Structure formats: structure tokens, C-alpha cells
Amino acid sequence: MIDLYYWPTPNGHKATLLLEELAEAGQPLDYAIKPVDIGKGDQFAPAFLAISPNNKMPAIVDHAPADGGAPVSVFESGAILLYLAGKAGRFAGDGARGRIEVSEWLMWQVGGLGPMTGQYGHFTVYAPEKIPYAVDRYTREVQRLLGVLDRRLAGRAFVAGDAYTIADMAAYPWINPYDKAPLDLSPFPQVRRWHASIAARPATQRAYALTTRVNPDAGKPLSEEERRLLFGQGPR
């Protein structure tokens, strides 16, 4: 059994996308969701910090690791995808060259698409005042990254070729995640085609159905206390 410490955010969706795809493929890794309500500060609880010292979710605890030893905890969404794909032997690329490609694009998402899209969302949706330079800076950078992805997908079904992998699962949740600040995807036909194909997958639909089950208030405006917890933290 795997405990998944989860909240329905783009990074949270990465783990459920993979776990549901494994179930769809007939190779399930049984998991139990442990909600981490980041608007209430659950991410700062000592028990959670013991497995996720960066106070971010998702995180997992695998109670049946491959070595048969004590439970293994993993934090950071990219590391979780690599761990679970490795445990199952699926979705991490075929052969040495395939695994390199998947790793490259996974790191591209973790180091670029996710953080830059997150900053775009912060300054367009959540910031208490509009700062035109910041909005323009991150809008342009996200558009640049979408262009990189669009060119990569030309002639390929998925990011690493014909096979759906954790590189796709990592990037998918970060494509236009802010309903209140939608990006214009019309210049990126390959991204739109790829995104639609993933959205249609049964495992994707099951993963995203967890959103309202875990957080019935998803999409509602943040309270001042939630803003403080999410955006007001310094050294603790």
C-alpha cells in the first residue's frame, strides 16, 4: 500500500495520473489518499514535514518497497514519478536512450514549465496588485516554453515518442491550469492535439475526478488566511 499525501493542484495531479494509468494497464499500485489541505496549513504539520521537509505536496510513503525493508518516503513530484514508474517498470521509457529522453523532458517540466507557469499564475491570479513587468515576463516565458513543447511534439504522439510516459504526465497538468487567466493556445496546435488526447484518457478522467472529492471548495476565491499560508511564508 502506498500513502499518497495529496491536494488537487497541478503537481498533485501528476502522481494520480500515473497511479491511475498503472491501474488502467492492469498493474495497479494500491494507494490511499491522505489529504494535505494546503489552505489550512497541513503542509506545516510535523508529521508531514518528516516525509516532505520542503513543506510541499505531493509526497508518498511506500509501505511495501522493493527491497522488503522499512517503508520508503519520497517527496518532490518528479522524484515520485521516477520512483513509482521504476517500481512498476512502466512509463519511464524503453531502453537506455528512451529513459534518457523521458528524464530530459521530465526535468524540463520540473525546472521550467512548472515553475514559470506557477509564477505566471501567481502574478496574474493571486498577486494583491498587478505588476505589469512581472505579468509580461512570465507570460512571455510560458509562451516560449509552450513553443518548445509544440516543436517537440511535431511528428510525435507524445513527448518522448509514440509511448505515453511520465514526461507527459508531468507536463499535462501545467498546460493552462488557471481558469481565471487562460493562455492563448491557438499558436500551439501540437500542444492542443496532445493535450486533448491525454484529457480523453480514462485514467486522466479518474485522476481529475478526485479534485472535488478531496476538495469540494476547489476553485473558490482564497481567504486572507489561505493567502498568508500559501504565499506569506518565510524561514520557519
C-alpha positions as CSV (number, residue, x, y, z in Angstrom):
1,M,0.0,0.0,0.0
2,I,1.2,3.5,-0.9
3,D,0.1,6.5,1.1
4,L,-0.3,9.5,-1.2
5,Y,-0.2,12.8,0.5
6,Y,-2.2,14.9,-2.0
7,W,-4.1,18.0,-2.8
8,P,-5.6,18.7,-6.2
9,T,-3.0,21.0,-7.7
10,P,-1.0,20.6,-10.9
11,N,1.8,18.9,-9.0
12,G,-0.7,16.7,-7.1
13,H,-2.3,15.6,-10.3
14,K,1.0,14.2,-11.6
15,A,1.0,11.4,-9.0
16,T,-2.6,10.4,-9.5
17,L,-2.2,10.4,-13.3
18,L,0.5,7.8,-13.0
19,L,-1.3,5.7,-10.4
20,E,-4.5,5.6,-12.4
21,E,-2.6,4.8,-15.6
22,L,-1.0,1.8,-13.8
23,A,-4.4,0.7,-12.7
24,E,-5.7,1.1,-16.3
25,A,-2.8,-1.0,-17.5
26,G,-3.6,-3.9,-15.1
27,Q,-0.7,-3.2,-12.9
28,P,-2.1,-1.3,-10.0
29,L,-0.1,0.0,-7.1
30,D,-2.7,0.2,-4.4
31,Y,-2.8,3.7,-2.8
32,A,-4.7,5.6,-0.2
33,I,-5.1,9.4,-0.4
34,K,-4.0,11.3,2.7
35,P,-5.4,14.9,2.0
36,V,-3.0,17.7,2.7
37,D,-5.1,20.9,2.8
38,I,-2.6,23.5,1.9
39,G,-5.1,26.3,2.5
40,K,-5.3,25.2,6.2
41,G,-1.6,24.7,6.7
42,D,-1.5,20.9,6.8
43,Q,1.8,21.1,4.9
44,F,3.5,22.5,8.0
45,A,2.4,19.7,10.4
46,P,5.5,18.0,11.9
47,A,4.3,14.6,10.8
48,F,4.1,15.8,7.1
49,L,7.5,17.6,7.4
50,A,9.1,14.4,8.4
51,I,8.4,13.0,4.9
52,S,8.4,16.2,2.9
53,P,10.9,18.7,4.5
54,N,10.2,21.3,1.8
55,N,6.6,21.5,3.1
56,K,5.2,20.8,-0.4
57,M,3.0,18.1,-1.6
58,P,2.7,15.5,-3.1
59,A,4.7,13.0,-1.1
60,I,4.3,9.3,-0.8
61,V,5.1,6.6,1.7
62,D,5.5,3.1,0.2
63,H,4.8,0.5,2.8
64,A,6.0,-2.3,0.6
65,P,9.2,-1.2,-1.1
66,A,11.0,-3.5,-3.5
67,D,13.8,-4.3,-1.0
68,G,11.3,-5.6,1.5
69,G,12.7,-3.2,4.2
70,A,11.2,-0.4,6.2
71,P,8.7,2.0,4.5
72,V,10.2,4.4,2.0
73,S,9.1,8.0,1.8
74,V,9.6,10.2,-1.3
75,F,8.9,13.9,-1.8
76,E,9.0,16.1,-4.9
77,S,6.7,15.3,-7.7
78,G,9.4,14.4,-10.3
79,A,11.1,12.1,-7.8
80,I,7.7,10.4,-7.1
81,L,7.1,9.8,-10.8
82,L,10.5,8.3,-11.2
83,Y,10.1,6.1,-8.1
84,L,6.6,4.8,-9.0
85,A,7.4,4.2,-12.6
86,G,10.6,2.4,-11.6
87,K,8.7,0.3,-9.1
88,A,6.1,-0.7,-11.7
89,G,8.6,-1.0,-14.6
90,R,6.3,1.1,-16.9
91,F,6.0,4.6,-18.3
92,A,9.7,5.6,-17.8
93,G,10.9,4.9,-21.4
94,D,12.2,1.9,-23.1
95,G,15.9,1.2,-23.2
96,A,18.7,3.4,-22.1
97,R,18.1,6.0,-24.8
98,G,14.3,6.1,-24.2
99,R,14.9,6.6,-20.5
100,I,17.2,9.5,-21.2
101,E,14.6,11.2,-23.3
102,V,11.9,10.8,-20.7
103,S,14.3,12.0,-17.9
104,E,15.2,15.1,-20.0
105,W,11.6,16.1,-20.6
106,L,10.6,15.3,-17.0
107,M,13.4,17.7,-15.8
108,W,12.4,20.3,-18.4
109,Q,8.9,20.3,-16.8
110,V,10.2,20.3,-13.2
111,G,12.7,23.0,-13.8
112,G,10.9,25.1,-16.4
113,L,7.3,24.6,-17.3
114,G,6.0,24.2,-13.8
115,P,7.8,27.0,-12.0
116,M,7.3,29.5,-14.8
117,T,3.7,28.7,-15.2
118,G,3.3,28.9,-11.5
119,Q,4.8,32.4,-11.4
120,Y,2.5,33.4,-14.3
121,G,-0.4,32.2,-12.2
122,H,0.7,34.0,-9.1
123,F,1.1,37.4,-10.8
124,T,-2.0,37.1,-12.9
125,V,-4.4,35.5,-10.5
126,Y,-3.2,35.7,-6.9
127,A,-1.0,38.8,-6.5
128,P,-2.7,41.6,-4.5
129,E,-1.7,44.1,-7.1
130,K,-0.9,43.8,-10.8
131,I,2.7,44.3,-11.7
132,P,2.9,44.7,-15.4
133,Y,6.5,43.8,-15.8
134,A,6.0,40.5,-13.9
135,V,2.9,39.6,-15.8
136,D,4.6,40.3,-19.1
137,R,7.8,38.5,-18.1
138,Y,6.1,35.2,-17.1
139,T,3.6,35.3,-19.9
140,R,6.4,35.5,-22.4
141,E,8.4,32.8,-20.7
142,V,5.4,30.4,-20.6
143,Q,4.7,31.1,-24.2
144,R,8.3,30.3,-25.0
145,L,8.1,27.0,-23.2
146,L,4.9,26.2,-25.0
147,G,6.7,26.8,-28.2
148,V,9.4,24.4,-27.2
149,L,6.9,21.8,-26.4
150,D,4.9,22.4,-29.6
151,R,8.0,21.9,-31.7
152,R,9.0,18.8,-29.8
153,L,5.5,17.2,-30.4
154,A,5.6,17.7,-34.2
155,G,5.6,14.2,-35.7
156,R,5.3,12.6,-32.2
157,A,2.2,11.3,-30.4
158,F,3.8,12.1,-27.1
159,V,6.8,14.0,-25.7
160,A,9.2,11.0,-25.8
161,G,7.8,9.4,-29.0
162,D,4.9,7.0,-29.6
163,A,4.6,5.9,-26.0
164,Y,2.8,7.8,-23.2
165,T,5.3,8.3,-20.3
166,I,5.8,10.2,-17.0
167,A,7.2,13.1,-19.1
168,D,3.7,13.6,-20.5
169,M,2.1,13.1,-17.1
170,A,4.3,15.8,-15.6
171,A,3.7,18.4,-18.3
172,Y,0.0,17.9,-18.8
173,P,-1.3,19.4,-15.6
174,W,0.7,22.6,-16.2
175,I,-0.9,23.4,-19.6
176,N,-3.3,26.3,-19.0
177,P,-4.1,25.4,-15.3
178,Y,-5.6,28.8,-14.4
179,D,-9.2,29.2,-15.4
180,K,-9.1,32.9,-14.3
181,A,-6.1,33.6,-16.5
182,P,-6.3,31.4,-19.6
183,L,-3.4,31.5,-22.1
184,D,-4.0,31.7,-25.8
185,L,-3.1,28.2,-27.1
186,S,-4.0,28.9,-30.7
187,P,-0.3,29.3,-31.8
188,F,0.4,25.8,-30.5
189,P,-1.5,23.2,-32.5
190,Q,0.6,20.3,-31.5
191,V,0.2,21.1,-27.8
192,R,-3.6,21.4,-28.2
193,R,-3.7,18.0,-30.1
194,W,-1.5,16.3,-27.4
195,H,-3.4,17.8,-24.5
196,A,-6.8,16.7,-25.9
197,S,-5.6,13.2,-26.4
198,I,-4.4,13.0,-22.7
199,A,-7.6,14.6,-21.4
200,A,-9.6,11.8,-23.2
201,R,-7.8,9.0,-21.4
202,P,-10.0,7.2,-18.8
203,A,-7.1,7.3,-16.3
204,T,-6.9,11.1,-16.7
205,Q,-10.6,11.5,-16.1
206,R,-10.4,9.4,-12.9
207,A,-7.4,11.3,-11.6
208,Y,-9.1,14.6,-12.1
209,A,-12.4,13.4,-10.6
210,L,-10.5,13.3,-7.3
211,T,-10.4,17.1,-7.3
212,T,-13.9,17.8,-6.0
213,R,-13.9,14.6,-3.9
214,V,-10.9,15.7,-2.0
215,N,-11.5,19.4,-2.1
216,P,-15.2,20.4,-2.5
217,D,-14.2,24.1,-2.4
218,A,-11.8,23.8,-5.4
219,G,-12.0,27.0,-7.5
220,K,-13.4,29.2,-4.8
221,P,-11.5,32.5,-4.0
222,L,-8.8,32.3,-1.4
223,S,-9.4,33.8,2.0
224,E,-6.8,36.1,3.5
225,E,-5.7,33.3,5.9
226,E,-5.2,30.9,2.9
227,R,-3.2,33.6,1.1
228,R,-1.0,34.0,4.2
229,L,-0.4,30.3,4.4
230,L,0.3,29.8,0.7
231,F,2.2,33.0,-0.1
232,G,3.4,34.6,3.1
233,Q,5.9,32.1,4.5
234,G,9.5,33.0,5.2
235,P,12.0,30.9,7.2
236,R,10.4,28.8,9.9
